[in-house]
Amino acid sequence: MPTRIAEYYNELQRREGLEPVELVAEWGQHDTDAISAAFRTAVGASRITDQGISIRTGSTNQSIGNQIADFFVPIINQHLQQYRIDACPGGGYPDKILVEITSRRTFPFELKATSTWDAADSNRRVLTSSSRKLRQRFPGAVNHVLATVLYATGGGISRVRSLRLDFIQPDTLVNSFGSVRQSSFTG
């Protein structure tokens, strides 16, 4: 049964033997608009959708997705204005951090790449199996961003087709495994 992500994180922390703290903050419209515009501009300026990405022979779907994500970040970072994507070392969620350059604000940023997208299904992304990394890296409630790169592959070459950003709110529904139902498109 779906539950609000804020409640999920509180229960997760209790199971971990921790006093729960809020881990998800409400997004402001100005911030979601600014981030969406920055990525929309970067995707256009980078012409990333026109570039071919050579895929290693024999790659699994997961490996292809990782190769696409590894290609995506440095290209987009060259064209993002006011933001950059950094690695978030250590195991678990998040894999990356979105940094607002002028304010130095940071956001958990999860990047996934997929070749299939069906807006009618639940297309979930797992956010966490432990709250440790999130609590250590982001003290208190914070805004979360999920990014999904849609790509197509043919003849050993992949191409980015589009980017989707999801801005997670405290009332975003998750299942019992911490998977989010994505709902908004940007990019």
Secondary structure, DSSP 8 states (H G I E B T S, - for coil): --EEHHHHHHHHHHHTT------B----HHHHHHHHHHHHHHHHHHTGGG--EE--TT--HHHHHHHHHHHHHHHHHHH-SSEEEEE--SSSS-SEEEEETTT--EEEEEEEEES---TTS--EEE--S-SHHHHHHS-S-B-EEEEEEEEEEETTEEEEEEEEEEEE-TT-EE-TTSEEE------
